[in-house]
Amino acid sequence: MEKKSYVKVKCHECGNEQNVFGRASTEVKCTKCNAVLALPTGGKAHIKAEIIELI
Ligand SMILES: [Zn+2]
């Protein structure tokens, strides 16, 4: 099975949906409200938003 490298997430603050790279090396913020969606951990990103699907 192919590994998925992106996740589609839904922002807890505003409901905006966007794609986040699963191994993000920098903080990922919501494009609409600027809430933090993912934090870098040195490996797999820590996703703070609701994960809808792996893409
Ligand atoms: Zn948001």
PDB file of the backbone (N, CA, C, O) and the ligand in Angstrom, with CONECT records:
HET     ZN  A 101       1
ATOM      1  N   MET A   1       0.826  -1.203   0.000  1.00  0.00           N
ATOM      2  CA  MET A   1       0.000   0.000   0.000  1.00  0.00           C
ATOM      3  C   MET A   1       0.865   1.260   0.000  1.00  0.00           C
ATOM      4  O   MET A   1       1.887   1.338   0.682  1.00  0.00           O
ATOM      5  N   GLU A   2       0.435   2.212  -0.763  1.00  0.00           N
ATOM      6  CA  GLU A   2       1.172   3.467  -0.876  1.00  0.00           C
ATOM      7  C   GLU A   2       0.943   4.321   0.366  1.00  0.00           C
ATOM      8  O   GLU A   2      -0.177   4.418   0.867  1.00  0.00           O
ATOM      9  N   LYS A   3       1.995   4.925   0.847  1.00  0.00           N
ATOM     10  CA  LYS A   3       1.851   5.791   2.021  1.00  0.00           C
ATOM     11  C   LYS A   3       1.254   7.128   1.619  1.00  0.00           C
ATOM     12  O   LYS A   3       1.629   7.723   0.610  1.00  0.00           O
ATOM     13  N   LYS A   4       0.330   7.574   2.422  1.00  0.00           N
ATOM     14  CA  LYS A   4      -0.282   8.879   2.167  1.00  0.00           C
ATOM     15  C   LYS A   4       0.583   9.948   2.817  1.00  0.00           C
ATOM     16  O   LYS A   4       1.034   9.802   3.953  1.00  0.00           O
ATOM     17  N   SER A   5       0.800  11.005   2.086  1.00  0.00           N
ATOM     18  CA  SER A   5       1.679  12.033   2.645  1.00  0.00           C
ATOM     19  C   SER A   5       0.940  13.323   2.992  1.00  0.00           C
ATOM     20  O   SER A   5       1.501  14.211   3.633  1.00  0.00           O
ATOM     21  N   TYR A   6      -0.301  13.422   2.575  1.00  0.00           N
ATOM     22  CA  TYR A   6      -1.066  14.617   2.914  1.00  0.00           C
ATOM     23  C   TYR A   6      -2.333  14.224   3.667  1.00  0.00           C
ATOM     24  O   TYR A   6      -2.891  13.148   3.454  1.00  0.00           O
ATOM     25  N   VAL A   7      -2.768  15.101   4.534  1.00  0.00           N
ATOM     26  CA  VAL A   7      -4.047  14.880   5.193  1.00  0.00           C
ATOM     27  C   VAL A   7      -4.946  16.081   4.944  1.00  0.00           C
ATOM     28  O   VAL A   7      -4.499  17.228   4.930  1.00  0.00           O
ATOM     29  N   LYS A   8      -6.221  15.786   4.750  1.00  0.00           N
ATOM     30  CA  LYS A   8      -7.184  16.878   4.653  1.00  0.00           C
ATOM     31  C   LYS A   8      -7.714  17.110   6.062  1.00  0.00           C
ATOM     32  O   LYS A   8      -8.192  16.181   6.713  1.00  0.00           O
ATOM     33  N   VAL A   9      -7.629  18.338   6.523  1.00  0.00           N
ATOM     34  CA  VAL A   9      -8.064  18.641   7.883  1.00  0.00           C
ATOM     35  C   VAL A   9      -9.130  19.735   7.893  1.00  0.00           C
ATOM     36  O   VAL A   9      -9.273  20.517   6.953  1.00  0.00           O
ATOM     37  N   LYS A  10      -9.857  19.750   8.984  1.00  0.00           N
ATOM     38  CA  LYS A  10     -10.884  20.770   9.161  1.00  0.00           C
ATOM     39  C   LYS A  10     -10.536  21.579  10.393  1.00  0.00           C
ATOM     40  O   LYS A  10     -10.350  21.030  11.479  1.00  0.00           O
ATOM     41  N   CYS A  11     -10.452  22.868  10.219  1.00  0.00           N
ATOM     42  CA  CYS A  11     -10.091  23.761  11.316  1.00  0.00           C
ATOM     43  C   CYS A  11     -11.174  23.764  12.394  1.00  0.00           C
ATOM     44  O   CYS A  11     -12.361  23.893  12.094  1.00  0.00           O
ATOM     45  N   HIS A  12     -10.751  23.622  13.646  1.00  0.00           N
ATOM     46  CA  HIS A  12     -11.712  23.626  14.749  1.00  0.00           C
ATOM     47  C   HIS A  12     -12.325  25.011  14.953  1.00  0.00           C
ATOM     48  O   HIS A  12     -13.447  25.140  15.444  1.00  0.00           O
ATOM     49  N   GLU A  13     -11.587  26.023  14.577  1.00  0.00           N
ATOM     50  CA  GLU A  13     -12.038  27.387  14.843  1.00  0.00           C
ATOM     51  C   GLU A  13     -13.077  27.884  13.844  1.00  0.00           C
ATOM     52  O   GLU A  13     -14.090  28.467  14.229  1.00  0.00           O
ATOM     53  N   CYS A  14     -12.816  27.648  12.551  1.00  0.00           N
ATOM     54  CA  CYS A  14     -13.694  28.245  11.536  1.00  0.00           C
ATOM     55  C   CYS A  14     -14.290  27.239  10.562  1.00  0.00           C
ATOM     56  O   CYS A  14     -15.121  27.606   9.731  1.00  0.00           O
ATOM     57  N   GLY A  15     -13.881  25.973  10.650  1.00  0.00           N
ATOM     58  CA  GLY A  15     -14.477  24.965   9.773  1.00  0.00           C
ATOM     59  C   GLY A  15     -13.856  24.897   8.394  1.00  0.00           C
ATOM     60  O   GLY A  15     -14.282  24.098   7.561  1.00  0.00           O
ATOM     61  N   ASN A  16     -12.852  25.724   8.142  1.00  0.00           N
ATOM     62  CA  ASN A  16     -12.161  25.709   6.861  1.00  0.00           C
ATOM     63  C   ASN A  16     -11.453  24.372   6.645  1.00  0.00           C
ATOM     64  O   ASN A  16     -10.822  23.842   7.560  1.00  0.00           O
ATOM     65  N   GLU A  17     -11.560  23.837   5.441  1.00  0.00           N
ATOM     66  CA  GLU A  17     -10.874  22.588   5.128  1.00  0.00           C
ATOM     67  C   GLU A  17      -9.670  22.873   4.247  1.00  0.00           C
ATOM     68  O   GLU A  17      -9.772  23.614   3.270  1.00  0.00           O
ATOM     69  N   GLN A  18      -8.535  22.289   4.589  1.00  0.00           N
ATOM     70  CA  GLN A  18      -7.355  22.455   3.746  1.00  0.00           C
ATOM     71  C   GLN A  18      -6.437  21.255   3.880  1.00  0.00           C
ATOM     72  O   GLN A  18      -6.543  20.482   4.832  1.00  0.00           O
ATOM     73  N   ASN A  19      -5.546  21.106   2.935  1.00  0.00           N
ATOM     74  CA  ASN A  19      -4.616  19.982   2.933  1.00  0.00           C
ATOM     75  C   ASN A  19      -3.328  20.363   3.644  1.00  0.00           C
ATOM     76  O   ASN A  19      -2.788  21.453   3.455  1.00  0.00           O
ATOM     77  N   VAL A  20      -2.852  19.440   4.464  1.00  0.00           N
ATOM     78  CA  VAL A  20      -1.627  19.673   5.216  1.00  0.00           C
ATOM     79  C   VAL A  20      -0.655  18.535   4.922  1.00  0.00           C
ATOM     80  O   VAL A  20      -1.032  17.363   4.940  1.00  0.00           O
ATOM     81  N   PHE A  21       0.587  18.890   4.653  1.00  0.00           N
ATOM     82  CA  PHE A  21       1.612  17.877   4.431  1.00  0.00           C
ATOM     83  C   PHE A  21       1.864  17.141   5.742  1.00  0.00           C
ATOM     84  O   PHE A  21       2.100  17.770   6.774  1.00  0.00           O
ATOM     85  N   GLY A  22       1.817  15.829   5.704  1.00  0.00           N
ATOM     86  CA  GLY A  22       1.925  15.015   6.913  1.00  0.00           C
ATOM     87  C   GLY A  22       3.272  15.078   7.607  1.00  0.00           C
ATOM     88  O   GLY A  22       3.391  14.688   8.768  1.00  0.00           O
ATOM     89  N   ARG A  23       4.276  15.559   6.916  1.00  0.00           N
ATOM     90  CA  ARG A  23       5.596  15.695   7.534  1.00  0.00           C
ATOM     91  C   ARG A  23       6.044  17.143   7.490  1.00  0.00           C
ATOM     92  O   ARG A  23       7.199  17.449   7.196  1.00  0.00           O
ATOM     93  N   ALA A  24       5.120  18.010   7.785  1.00  0.00           N
ATOM     94  CA  ALA A  24       5.414  19.440   7.762  1.00  0.00           C
ATOM     95  C   ALA A  24       6.571  19.750   8.703  1.00  0.00           C
ATOM     96  O   ALA A  24       6.603  19.259   9.831  1.00  0.00           O
ATOM     97  N   SER A  25       7.518  20.563   8.246  1.00  0.00           N
ATOM     98  CA  SER A  25       8.667  20.911   9.081  1.00  0.00           C
ATOM     99  C   SER A  25       8.497  22.292   9.695  1.00  0.00           C
ATOM    100  O   SER A  25       9.338  22.753  10.467  1.00  0.00           O
ATOM    101  N   THR A  26       7.407  22.938   9.344  1.00  0.00           N
ATOM    102  CA  THR A  26       7.097  24.227   9.954  1.00  0.00           C
ATOM    103  C   THR A  26       5.643  24.198  10.413  1.00  0.00           C
ATOM    104  O   THR A  26       4.854  23.365   9.968  1.00  0.00           O
ATOM    105  N   GLU A  27       5.309  25.105  11.293  1.00  0.00           N
ATOM    106  CA  GLU A  27       3.944  25.203  11.781  1.00  0.00           C
ATOM    107  C   GLU A  27       3.010  25.493  10.608  1.00  0.00           C
ATOM    108  O   GLU A  27       3.312  26.340   9.768  1.00  0.00           O
ATOM    109  N   VAL A  28       1.881  24.796  10.549  1.00  0.00           N
ATOM    110  CA  VAL A  28       0.913  25.047   9.492  1.00  0.00           C
ATOM    111  C   VAL A  28      -0.287  25.747  10.106  1.00  0.00           C
ATOM    112  O   VAL A  28      -0.855  25.290  11.098  1.00  0.00           O
ATOM    113  N   LYS A  29      -0.663  26.866   9.494  1.00  0.00           N
ATOM    114  CA  LYS A  29      -1.789  27.626  10.031  1.00  0.00           C
ATOM    115  C   LYS A  29      -2.951  27.635   9.056  1.00  0.00           C
ATOM    116  O   LYS A  29      -2.782  27.503   7.844  1.00  0.00           O
ATOM    117  N   CYS A  30      -4.133  27.794   9.626  1.00  0.00           N
ATOM    118  CA  CYS A  30      -5.347  27.898   8.826  1.00  0.00           C
ATOM    119  C   CYS A  30      -5.241  29.115   7.918  1.00  0.00           C
ATOM    120  O   CYS A  30      -4.842  30.196   8.350  1.00  0.00           O
ATOM    121  N   THR A  31      -5.607  28.922   6.650  1.00  0.00           N
ATOM    122  CA  THR A  31      -5.493  30.036   5.709  1.00  0.00           C
ATOM    123  C   THR A  31      -6.563  31.097   5.958  1.00  0.00           C
ATOM    124  O   THR A  31      -6.451  32.225   5.479  1.00  0.00           O
ATOM    125  N   LYS A  32      -7.590  30.732   6.701  1.00  0.00           N
ATOM    126  CA  LYS A  32      -8.677  31.700   6.933  1.00  0.00           C
ATOM    127  C   LYS A  32      -8.567  32.419   8.263  1.00  0.00           C
ATOM    128  O   LYS A  32      -8.681  33.643   8.328  1.00  0.00           O
ATOM    129  N   CYS A  33      -8.340  31.645   9.340  1.00  0.00           N
ATOM    130  CA  CYS A  33      -8.375  32.290  10.659  1.00  0.00           C
ATOM    131  C   CYS A  33      -7.026  32.256  11.375  1.00  0.00           C
ATOM    132  O   CYS A  33      -6.896  32.798  12.472  1.00  0.00           O
ATOM    133  N   ASN A  34      -6.025  31.625  10.767  1.00  0.00           N
ATOM    134  CA  ASN A  34      -4.675  31.619  11.326  1.00  0.00           C
ATOM    135  C   ASN A  34      -4.502  30.718  12.554  1.00  0.00           C
ATOM    136  O   ASN A  34      -3.485  30.806  13.242  1.00  0.00           O
ATOM    137  N   ALA A  35      -5.466  29.869  12.830  1.00  0.00           N
ATOM    138  CA  ALA A  35      -5.308  28.905  13.929  1.00  0.00           C
ATOM    139  C   ALA A  35      -4.246  27.882  13.527  1.00  0.00           C
ATOM    140  O   ALA A  35      -4.086  27.581  12.344  1.00  0.00           O
ATOM    141  N   VAL A  36      -3.526  27.356  14.503  1.00  0.00           N
ATOM    142  CA  VAL A  36      -2.491  26.363  14.202  1.00  0.00           C
ATOM    143  C   VAL A  36      -3.147  25.021  13.896  1.00  0.00           C
ATOM    144  O   VAL A  36      -3.926  24.503  14.696  1.00  0.00           O
ATOM    145  N   LEU A  37      -2.823  24.466  12.730  1.00  0.00           N
ATOM    146  CA  LEU A  37      -3.403  23.185  12.320  1.00  0.00           C
ATOM    147  C   LEU A  37      -2.438  22.028  12.521  1.00  0.00           C
ATOM    148  O   LEU A  37      -2.862  20.902  12.783  1.00  0.00           O
ATOM    149  N   ALA A  38      -1.154  22.295  12.401  1.00  0.00           N
ATOM    150  CA  ALA A  38      -0.165  21.224  12.552  1.00  0.00           C
ATOM    151  C   ALA A  38       1.138  21.774  13.109  1.00  0.00           C
ATOM    152  O   ALA A  38       1.558  22.883  12.778  1.00  0.00           O
ATOM    153  N   LEU A  39       1.765  20.978  13.958  1.00  0.00           N
ATOM    154  CA  LEU A  39       3.046  21.371  14.547  1.00  0.00           C
ATOM    155  C   LEU A  39       4.117  20.381  14.115  1.00  0.00           C
ATOM    156  O   LEU A  39       3.874  19.175  14.074  1.00  0.00           O
ATOM    157  N   PRO A  40       5.305  20.889  13.793  1.00  0.00           N
ATOM    158  CA  PRO A  40       6.400  19.998  13.416  1.00  0.00           C
ATOM    159  C   PRO A  40       6.920  19.264  14.644  1.00  0.00           C
ATOM    160  O   PRO A  40       6.975  19.836  15.733  1.00  0.00           O
ATOM    161  N   THR A  41       7.297  18.017  14.478  1.00  0.00           N
ATOM    162  CA  THR A  41       7.825  17.255  15.613  1.00  0.00           C
ATOM    163  C   THR A  41       9.190  16.665  15.290  1.00  0.00           C
ATOM    164  O   THR A  41       9.784  15.980  16.122  1.00  0.00           O
ATOM    165  N   GLY A  42       9.693  16.928  14.081  1.00  0.00           N
ATOM    166  CA  GLY A  42      10.947  16.325  13.664  1.00  0.00           C
ATOM    167  C   GLY A  42      10.696  15.112  12.787  1.00  0.00           C
ATOM    168  O   GLY A  42      11.597  14.653  12.084  1.00  0.00           O
ATOM    169  N   GLY A  43       9.514  14.606  12.824  1.00  0.00           N
ATOM    170  CA  GLY A  43       9.116  13.482  11.967  1.00  0.00           C
ATOM    171  C   GLY A  43       7.734  13.763  11.440  1.00  0.00           C
ATOM    172  O   GLY A  43       7.520  14.719  10.695  1.00  0.00           O
ATOM    173  N   LYS A  44       6.809  12.935  11.827  1.00  0.00           N
ATOM    174  CA  LYS A  44       5.424  13.125  11.432  1.00  0.00           C
ATOM    175  C   LYS A  44       4.875  14.363  12.142  1.00  0.00           C
ATOM    176  O   LYS A  44       5.090  14.543  13.340  1.00  0.00           O
ATOM    177  N   ALA A  45       4.166  15.212  11.397  1.00  0.00           N
ATOM    178  CA  ALA A  45       3.612  16.412  12.006  1.00  0.00           C
ATOM    179  C   ALA A  45       2.511  16.058  12.996  1.00  0.00           C
ATOM    180  O   ALA A  45       1.767  15.095  12.806  1.00  0.00           O
ATOM    181  N   HIS A  46       2.422  16.853  14.053  1.00  0.00           N
ATOM    182  CA  HIS A  46       1.346  16.660  15.015  1.00  0.00           C
ATOM    183  C   HIS A  46       0.148  17.477  14.546  1.00  0.00           C
ATOM    184  O   HIS A  46       0.169  18.707  14.584  1.00  0.00           O
ATOM    185  N   ILE A  47      -0.893  16.780  14.103  1.00  0.00           N
ATOM    186  CA  ILE A  47      -2.069  17.454  13.562  1.00  0.00           C
ATOM    187  C   ILE A  47      -3.007  17.850  14.699  1.00  0.00           C
ATOM    188  O   ILE A  47      -3.459  17.011  15.478  1.00  0.00           O
ATOM    189  N   LYS A  48      -3.285  19.147  14.773  1.00  0.00           N
ATOM    190  CA  LYS A  48      -4.138  19.630  15.849  1.00  0.00           C
ATOM    191  C   LYS A  48      -5.584  19.829  15.412  1.00  0.00           C
ATOM    192  O   LYS A  48      -6.473  20.011  16.243  1.00  0.00           O
ATOM    193  N   ALA A  49      -5.810  19.794  14.120  1.00  0.00           N
ATOM    194  CA  ALA A  49      -7.157  19.989  13.617  1.00  0.00           C
ATOM    195  C   ALA A  49      -7.820  18.622  13.418  1.00  0.00           C
ATOM    196  O   ALA A  49      -7.192  17.582  13.616  1.00  0.00           O
ATOM    197  N   GLU A  50      -9.069  18.639  13.032  1.00  0.00           N
ATOM    198  CA  GLU A  50      -9.792  17.393  12.783  1.00  0.00           C
ATOM    199  C   GLU A  50      -9.373  16.796  11.447  1.00  0.00           C
ATOM    200  O   GLU A  50      -9.461  17.462  10.416  1.00  0.00           O
ATOM    201  N   ILE A  51      -8.920  15.557  11.458  1.00  0.00           N
ATOM    202  CA  ILE A  51      -8.499  14.911  10.218  1.00  0.00           C
ATOM    203  C   ILE A  51      -9.712  14.329   9.513  1.00  0.00           C
ATOM    204  O   ILE A  51     -10.445  13.519  10.080  1.00  0.00           O
ATOM    205  N   ILE A  52      -9.915  14.748   8.275  1.00  0.00           N
ATOM    206  CA  ILE A  52     -11.065  14.278   7.516  1.00  0.00           C
ATOM    207  C   ILE A  52     -10.679  13.057   6.678  1.00  0.00           C
ATOM    208  O   ILE A  52     -11.385  12.048   6.680  1.00  0.00           O
ATOM    209  N   GLU A  53      -9.569  13.154   5.971  1.00  0.00           N
ATOM    210  CA  GLU A  53      -9.120  12.006   5.193  1.00  0.00           C
ATOM    211  C   GLU A  53      -7.649  12.113   4.841  1.00  0.00           C
ATOM    212  O   GLU A  53      -7.064  13.195   4.869  1.00  0.00           O
ATOM    213  N   LEU A  54      -7.064  10.976   4.511  1.00  0.00           N
ATOM    214  CA  LEU A  54      -5.687  10.957   4.034  1.00  0.00           C
ATOM    215  C   LEU A  54      -5.735  10.979   2.519  1.00  0.00           C
ATOM    216  O   LEU A  54      -6.511  10.249   1.903  1.00  0.00           O
ATOM    217  N   ILE A  55      -4.901  11.822   1.920  1.00  0.00           N
ATOM    218  CA  ILE A  55      -4.948  11.954   0.463  1.00  0.00           C
ATOM    219  C   ILE A  55      -3.566  11.767  -0.146  1.00  0.00           C
ATOM    220  O   ILE A  55      -3.413  11.844  -1.365  1.00  0.00           O
TER     221      ILE A  55
HETATM  222 ZN    ZN A 101      -9.612  28.296  10.731  1.00  0.00          ZN2+
END
